[in-house]
């Protein structure tokens, strides 16, 4: 969190927009709208750490600013059930303590999070019908159905006396949706004709030229692909939240005379939500792994989590080199289909996973080999269509990397927006006929570290990263009351020096010489400890090129 920001005076008579997460990157979506002293929050999602944050489970937006205004929050509105839009609710709701508004499918997913957080029954959750309107004075919220890779994605029409904002959430235009949920184009067109002050819009696929391929096409391609592997075991990996894809895979299996087994807890969770909301009414119950093991080889198709190479996922377990008791085993000639894209940053993990399968002579099929994946986000031409319909005066690209956001700004101006901004998280923008950035509020990133929530800059995380990168060394030295060194220093090295090697002996000798050189000052513990650190640091930099985390334990007897 920034500590040196000047306090921003937010005008009560102006509509303001503040991204608290999700403006600069993908994930941790959290956006605040302020008007007449009240606040509306849209989405509260998580982000996912890379390799540089060992031990961190997920990332959260820092909502300290909202916490200081929680008595004035009229509601938290969720656009859809993806983790980067809903995943932080269970962990951060106590900071906001406001009512929540969302549609049925997102509610099914939220309930499990509230149970895990001990909040079920304590939160005012309001389940809204699709395309319904909610009055959250001074805001009126209209849910507008959008196509996406998860059921019940919604854009929001946010109406105030100061103007109308369309907040798209994640979306695409899909003429052939597998779950029969089309983008409500008619309503978007009419909203545009009514007049829109600002469009807060997803930027994920701004460079994509993909237009023609649909989820229905993916399903047809899967039918043809699976037919080639009669008698073989086939697993299809996809994102668990892509309920449309699960249905496409089921239909492909059915066309090829196969039953379907789900493998992975998140898939079963999505299955339960989809059935509760009526999206799987025409699909019989899926097989469990134990049930699938009783069926003839080649008669079952397995849908698995783990397409991004996640450790301990269903697909990772399936890649085991030796059979495991009471578990499905894939061997030579069997097939694994990756019906997904590679999320940037996961390339190495996916490559290692695929290598394990290839070691077993399992055939790998990806979207480079067949048309088995389509994005849940718009194409470039669809984005242009959105601007033709909405005609915003102000364009606010969010949910993208810097390159995507900047391109979106340029396109928005080209397509008729008078103003376009790629905001930073924390920026305060007055939405008016003449918009103005008036400052920044404190923002930051929190890390979920086991059962604790820490600042991303916390010392414990910094030290852990240093341990991973450069190793750790603990030196224990025993001194007598009259400053004699008793015995050899004890060196415990993790990831640096082999125990008992010549380098360890040389380092011990240098440590003792460094401490003895202090002479009369050996009675000062701080100087002794600094001398040891200096000697270790100098030695390891010279001979190993490393700057490890160094701990010194000085014992006097």
Protein Blocks (a to p, Z undefined) as FASTA:
>chain_A
ZZkbccddddfkbccdddfbhjaogejiacdddeehiacdehjadddddfklghiabdcd
dfklmmmmmmmpgbdcdfblcfklmmmmmmmmmmnopacdddfklmmmmmmmmmmnopgo
jaccddddehiacdddfbdcdddddddfbehiacdddddfkbccddebjadddfbbfklp
acdfklmmmmmmnopfbdcddfklmmpcbfkbcfklmmmmmmmmmmmmghiacdddddfk
lmmlmmmmmmmmmmnopacddedjklmmmmmmmmmnopammpccdddfklmmmpcehiac
cddehilopghiaklmmmpmbdcehiacddehiacdddbdddehilmmmmmmmmmmmmno
pacddfklpccbccfbdcfklmmmmmmmnopabdcdehiafklmmmmmmmmmmnopabdc
dddehiacdddfbdcdfbdcdddddddehjaccdfkbmklmmmmmmmmnopadddddddf
kopaehjaddddehiacehiaklmmmmmmmmmmmmmnmmmmmpmklmmmmmmmmmmmmmm
mmnopacddddddddZZ
